[in-house]
Amino acid sequence: MFFIFGLRTKVDRSGVVQQVCRHCGNQAAQVITRRSTKFTLFFIPLIPIRTRYAQQCTFCGAEYEISKSDADRLPVG
């Protein structure tokens, strides 16, 4: 008997907001993404392990993590 298990990360784009970038200081579109990692058994996602939120500047490409409350609070359009 054998088991096939592992981790799978799914990336969802939550939206885009217009803000000043923390890295370059330009007013640009910021893409908000949600990354959720789940434990899989026989390629079926079962247990959520971790969920992270990130914001990426479309001008300079800098990406940094944000908290769930910050991601929920942003006016996504």
Secondary structure, 3 states (H helix, E strand, C coil): CCCCEEEEEEEEEEEEEEEECCCCCCEEEEEEEEEEEEEEECCEEEEEEEEEEEEEECCCCCEEEECHHHHHHCCCC
